Amino acid sequence: MTENPEIPVLEAKNLVKHFPVRRGWAIRGAYVHAVEDIDMALHSGKVTAVVGESGSGKSTLARLLAQRTSLTGGELLWNGGPAPKGGRAYSSEVQLVLQDPFASLNPVHGLRYILGRPLKIHGTADGKSTDEAIKALLERVALTPSEQFIEKMPHELSGGQRQRVAIARALAVRPKVLLADEPVSMLDVSIRLGVLNLLADLRDRERLAILYVTHDLASARYLADTITVMYAGRVVESGPAVTVADSPQHPYTQLLLSAVPDPDRDGAPRLTGAGSPPSLIHPPAGCRFHPRCPFAMAKCKVQTPPAITVGDAHTSACWLHESAQTTPAADTTGAA
Amino acid sequence: MNSPLELNDPVLEISGLSVDYGFGPDAVHAVADASLTLRSGEVLGLAGESGSGKSTLAYAVTRLLRDPGVITGGSAVFHGRDGAQDLFDLDAEEMRELRWSQISVVFQSAMNSLNPVFTIGVQLTDVLRAHRKDMGRAERKQRAAELLDMVGITADRLRSYPHELSGGMRQRVMIAMALALEPRVLIMDEPTTALDVVTQREILQELGELRERLGFAVLFITHDLSLLVELADSIAVMYAGRIVEHAPAEQLFRNPRHPYTEGLLGSFPALHGERRAMTGIPGSPPDLRSLPPGCPFHVRCGYAMDACSTDVPELLPIHWEPTEPRRAACLLHTDGFEAPESLKKTAEIGSTL
């Protein structure tokens, strides 16, 4: 199969998702504006991290990309052309790994069944016996000795091992794209890195395109090639991982970074902004961050800022960049 | 109201605490021989992974353990307003009096422990009604408003129901409630884990200001070691029910002595500097039902020696720096063994913290 590195495997254009709000039986005509006008490109051999707080729409975005929930607007492109409309054709290319490995594996089935199902349904055992294919999968996610693990039940595994099984199950159909929704946030600290390193390994050795959804900026910086920061359903900043984490341009990214625990910080952190995210039923007009933004101007309250290029492959959706190249407080280290 | 307490006087001395779940040979030793001293005005961080016994320790000290949890040994001496007493000697009624008025607790899912059918005001005054019998109705209401104001919530929220508040506000209400009777000790079990980082930071800053004003001591339990390094004065690290290291916060962060602490610190990707591959800790967290003999960490430890699989190390001062105010439970730091260089670092401690 030929692949052009310039064309993303999976591309999203102007994705919109509104959830109707119900009260009792009636739909009141109100909507939760969960995801608004998002562009995103996943390239093979790259990890794209989506960072945001709860309610920022990052999980909804992952579900939209997996076609687990219908689009309100926008389109998905597969290798530059229209993507298959859901179903097996799509799920054999794009797989979703969920947050909670204690809930995502059926407790009454052993690993042989859990991993055998996708192999049979998608016919991806490749002439090998199913058992051989399962063992190969277990070895790919470093669950060895595989002949022992294949006999186990989910309750015999630790959280980290379960998450590896969930990843192996996704890999069984040989997808090109892996969407991982907070894959390590339920795991113990000491084993998180193991799972992150496994994802990095899949990217490097198998050229998978990976979407890593997380609330943890430090792990995104560690694993990802690109970081996209979401706030209240919109992308506020996107760029190379280290650049975004080290010199954030959008005021929200700066706020987020000033709040993250950082033992290396000198002195107490200075929060650059306060408050909490807005209601998404009636999101603020203009920039959705303006009620919390220390730099908000009149324009911010009316017009939604477009993604403005602030550096090499680095964009920030903020009106401050329109005139100046950097925002007044690009320094977020808190050093006084 | 508090009798004068010198800073650094111990307020809570836990020694040799052991807690089992169940009886007999099937008992799971959730906390084994844990000793800790909380000093007045101090923030003591207790870090550990799930199953390390950190929450069990908090429940045991407040005598809130549910069946089949049993305290099998040790003492917890509390230096309260009426002198020192062992919490494990008190009867249920004495304990009820003491709890909340002198030791209060904010639990993990505290946000969900507010009663959904009563307003915030009713729940805040309920504490006062139970413990401050001499207070009148108007006085209670005024005190409740004060308490809310203390945690940065306007008094008109007294009439709100819990579902009308955000997660961060509910957690603030819980903190206000815990501080209502001006306790000497506040135990917080993962109080900000369910919150977003910005909200977490705001609450921690408020907590710091309140502590400076009111002078209570905090036992802060969390799995997030990087948070504790910023927040706590000293940190104790638990593994498989045992305290494996206890040291001043920055000492522990810069110069860890226990291999588990070192591994845990190496499990947090940095926010700055060169990106480099990190490994975390190999193996899986321990299963308390079948702990390995000897040091429970030796099966995951890169420095393990033969003796580690037979001897359970005690929490002792470091053999080669006995004057430092720190302890580790590792054979490498006892007489007769040579600790590796990586566990002997003595980097300068910055003056900023």
Interface residues (C-beta under 8 A of the other chain):
Chain A: E53 S54 S158 G160 Q161 D188 V189 S190 I191 R192 L193 G194 L196 N197 H215 L217 A218 S219 R221 Y222 L223 V242 A245 D246 L255 L256 L257 S258 A259 V260 P261 D262 P263 D264 R265 D266 G267 A268 P269 L271 G273 A274 S276 P277
Chain B: E49 S50 S166 G168 D196 V197 V198 T199 Q200 R201 E202 Q205 H223 D224 L225 S226 L227 V229 E230 F253 G263 L264 S267 F268 P269 A270 L271 H272 R275 A277 M278 T279 G280 I281 P282 S284 P285 G350 T352 L353
